[in-house]
Amino acid sequence: MTVLRIDASIQGPRSASSELADIVEAEWLAVRPETTFVRRHIGSDPLPADAWAHAALSGFVTADQHTDDQREAVALATTLAAELRDAEAVILALPLYNWGVSQHAKIWIDLAIAGGAQGERLLDGKPAIVVTTRGGGYSPGTPREGWDHNTAYLRRIVADVWGADLTLIERELTLAGVNPAMDPFIETAELLKKTAHEAATHAARTVATR
């Protein structure tokens, strides 16, 4: 079995989203040790910021008229789409940054869409475990309720556009204990961390045994 794992954090070893994805991967391997993982870390090894524009504009001219930049962008987009298409399952660790989807994840998503056929459901019916983390609190009743413009977008892309069987794992208040202004929320943050880790373990075991 082949599983595609995508990480988008810029936090390196301090990443809360990668930590959750590590739990998912470890539990998955405990159930299915024969699994092959294909990995891309688009946070530490970002995709070219201008690649999507080149790939998108290449569609308005014939292949023999493509510039070198367009040819490279189309090849990259085709590769990213193929990685999704060829995977039997995916683990996506995509944190919220500045109240929305990270630029690294957005470029990856746009390129993968450009690399597929028009309207192609690149993950049609396949299991997708999406891990997303938020430094602050956005739950109902909090001052920033409604400011999370990341999670609904990820649902729309992964489940509705790409057709995956989505399992979503969320964790908030990851900056508690890091940002002194959030010290009053440390106890709540620890509880949310524990809950998210348990959800990651359960999701991996459940999906891997299907």
N, C-alpha and C positions, 0 to 999 in steps of 0.2 A: 504494500500500500504506500502511496506517495501523498505526503501532506505538505502544503505550501505554508510557510510561516513568514509573515511580514511584520517587522517592527518599525515604528516611526518616531520613537522617543529621541530627544536630544540629551537626555540625562545620563547616558552611559550606565555604569553599574548602580546608579541611584534610581534608576527608572522604576516607577511603580507598575507601569503597564508591562514592561518586559519581565518583571518579577512574576506577575500573574501568568504571562504567557509561558514562562519557564515551568510553573506549576502544571499548567495544562500539558505541556510537552512531556514532562517527566511522568505524569500519571498516564498519559496516552501510551508512552513506551512501556510502562509497567503492564498494561493490558495487551498491547500489540508490539512486542519488541522487534518485530521484523519490519516495522515502518521505516520508510526513507523520508527524511525531511529535506525539503528544498527551502533555503532561507535567503531572504533579502532584508537588510537593515537599511531602510531608506532614510533613517535619521542620521546615522553615522556615515553612510555612503549615499548622499542624496542624488536623485536623478537630476539631469540638467533642467534648469528652470524654463528654458526656452524651447524644450523639445516638443511639448504639446503643440505649440503654435506652428512649428515647422511641420509636424505630422498632420495637423488639421489642414493647413494650407496646401499640402501636397495633393490633396484630393481634388483640387480645382484645376490641375494640369495633368497631362499625361506623364507616365513614368519616365520617358526619355527627356522630359523637361525638368525633372527634379534637380534641385541643387544638392551639393554634398551634404549640407545640413539637413535637408529634407530626407535624403536617403538614409542617413544615420538615425534620424528621428523615427522614420517608418520602421526601420529594422528593430529599434528598441521597443516601440509600441507593439509590434508583432510578437516579440519575445515575451513581453509582460502579459499580453493576452493569452499566449500559449501556456505560460506557467499556471495561470488560473484554469484554463481549459483542461490541461493535462492532470492537474491535481485531483485526487479523490476526496480531499477535504482540505480546509484551510483554517489557520489560526492567525488572526489579525490583531496586533497590539497597536491601537491607534488612539493616542491620548488627545484630550482637548487642549488647545492652545489659544489664548486670546479670544475665548468664548466661541471658538469654532473648530472646524477640522484643520489639522496642521497643514502647512504648505507642502510638506513632504508627501503626506498622504494624498492631498488633492492632486498633485502632479502625477503620482502613481495611478490614481483612479482615472484621471483624464486620459493618460497615455494608454492604459489597458482598454478603455472604451474605444479609443481611436484605433487600436490594433486588432479589434475584433470586427466581425461582420456587423452591418447595420442592425441594431436591435438584438444582437446576440446575447443570450443569457449564459454568460461564461461559467457560472457555477450552478447550472440548472439542476435542482434537486440534491445538490451535494451539501454535506454538513459544513457549516462555517461557525467557528467560535470566535466572536469578536470581543476583545477586551478593550475597554476604554476607561480612562482615569481623568479625574478633575482635581485640581489643586484646592479649589474652594468648595463651597456648598451651594447647590442649585435646586435643592429639593423644595416641594411645595411649602409655602410659608416663610421661606428664607428671603432676605432682601434681593437676592439675584435669581429668584425663580423666573424661568423663561429666558435666561441669558445663555443657556446651553444650546448653541446652534450646531453642535457636532453630532450628538447621538441620533437625532431624528434623520440627519443626512446619511449617516452610516447605515441605518436601517433601510432607508430608501434605496441606496446603491446596492448593498449586499443582498438584501432580500428581494426587493422589487425589480431592480434593474438587472441584477445578475442571477436572480432566481434561486438563491441558496436557501437551505433549511437553517435558519439563523438561531444561534444561541448567543445572547448578549450578557456580558458580565461587566458590571460597573463598580467603580470605587471612587468615593469623594473624599474631600478634606485631606488629600495627600500632602499638603503643605503644613499641616498641623505638626508642630515639633520642629519645623524648619523656619517658618515665618513667625517671629515672636508675637505678632498681632493675633495669631491663631492659637496661642497656647491654651485659651479656655476650652478649646474643642479637642484637645489631645485625647481625652478618654473616649469621646464619641468617635474620633478618627480611628482609634485602635479597634473599636467594635466593628466599624465599617470595614477595616482591613481584614479582620478575622472572618467576617461574613463573605467578603469577596474571595478570599483564599479558599474557603469551603466551597463556594460556588464554582470556582475554577476546578477544584478536585472532582466535584460531582459531575460537572459538564464533560470533562475529559473522559472519565470512566463510562459515562452514559453514552456519549457519542462514539467512542472507540469500540464499544461492544456491539454496535448496531450491525 
